[in-house]
Amino acid sequence: MLLSVLLIGTSVLVITSLAGYLVLQRIRMGYQFVDSTKAIFAADAGIECEFYNNLKGASIDCDSLSFSDSLTKTQTTILTNESGAPQSIKSIGISNKANRAFLAEFK
């Protein structure tokens, strides 16, 4: 009798712990979804900024774009060919721990 109570108690404890862990993972995924969305929009803003610089001859620093969230930023890189003409633009949006990137190629 004691063994069966101990076995049932242990199984209830394991199932409860597993359910709590799964709920915690769902909550974390909800926060990561928001950060991921912010990172996507930051990467898009970096691409748009570099397009503007390239087409209008402007000299805006696209790595220092300001967003309402202080943890959100962009990192842009322009890859050129041998003649110095832009070949592609890579923009990485960063928000908290989420990183999302876009690559635009010129043809």
C-alpha positions in Angstrom: 0.0 0.0 0.0 2.8 2.4 0.9 4.6 1.6 -2.3 1.6 2.3 -4.5 1.0 5.6 -2.7 4.6 6.6 -3.2 4.5 5.5 -6.9 1.3 7.5 -7.6 2.6 10.6 -5.7 5.8 10.5 -7.7 4.0 10.2 -11.0 1.7 13.1 -10.1 4.7 15.2 -9.2 6.5 14.3 -12.5 3.4 15.1 -14.6 2.8 18.4 -12.8 6.4 19.4 -13.2 6.3 18.6 -16.9 3.1 20.6 -17.4 4.6 23.6 -15.6 7.6 23.4 -17.8 5.5 23.3 -21.0 3.5 26.3 -19.8 6.7 28.2 -19.1 7.9 27.5 -22.6 4.7 28.8 -24.1 5.0 32.0 -22.2 8.6 32.4 -23.4 7.5 31.8 -27.0 5.0 34.6 -26.7 7.7 37.1 -25.7 10.1 35.8 -28.4 7.3 36.3 -31.0 7.2 40.0 -30.1 11.0 40.3 -30.2 11.1 38.4 -33.5 8.6 40.8 -35.1 10.5 43.8 -33.9 13.7 42.3 -35.3 12.0 41.7 -38.7 10.9 45.3 -38.9 14.3 46.6 -37.9 15.9 44.5 -40.6 13.5 45.9 -43.1 14.2 49.4 -42.0 17.9 48.8 -42.5 17.3 47.6 -46.1 15.1 50.6 -46.9 17.7 53.0 -45.4 20.4 51.5 -47.6 18.2 51.6 -50.7 17.6 55.3 -50.0 21.3 55.9 -49.6 22.1 54.1 -52.8 19.3 55.6 -55.0 19.4 59.2 -53.6 23.1 59.5 -52.9 22.5 60.2 -49.2 24.9 59.3 -46.4 22.6 58.2 -43.6 24.2 55.9 -41.0 21.8 53.0 -41.2 23.3 51.2 -38.2 22.2 54.1 -35.9 18.5 54.1 -36.7 16.4 54.9 -33.6 13.5 52.8 -32.6 11.0 53.2 -29.8 12.5 50.1 -28.0 16.0 50.8 -26.9 16.9 47.0 -27.3 16.1 47.1 -31.0 18.8 48.0 -33.6 20.1 47.2 -37.1 23.4 46.1 -38.6 23.7 46.7 -42.3 26.5 45.6 -44.7 26.9 46.4 -48.4 28.7 43.9 -50.5 30.4 45.3 -53.6 31.8 43.7 -56.7 35.3 44.3 -58.2 34.3 47.7 -59.7 32.9 49.0 -56.5 29.2 48.8 -57.5 26.9 47.5 -54.8 26.1 43.8 -55.4 23.9 43.1 -52.3 22.7 44.6 -49.0 22.5 42.5 -45.9 20.5 43.9 -43.0 20.3 42.2 -39.6 17.6 43.3 -37.2 18.2 42.7 -33.5 15.7 42.9 -30.7 16.5 41.6 -27.3 17.8 38.1 -28.1 16.0 37.7 -31.5 18.0 38.2 -34.7 16.4 38.4 -38.2 18.1 39.2 -41.5 17.2 40.3 -45.0 19.4 40.2 -48.1 18.7 42.3 -51.1 20.6 41.6 -54.3 21.2 44.0 -57.3 21.1 42.5 -60.7 
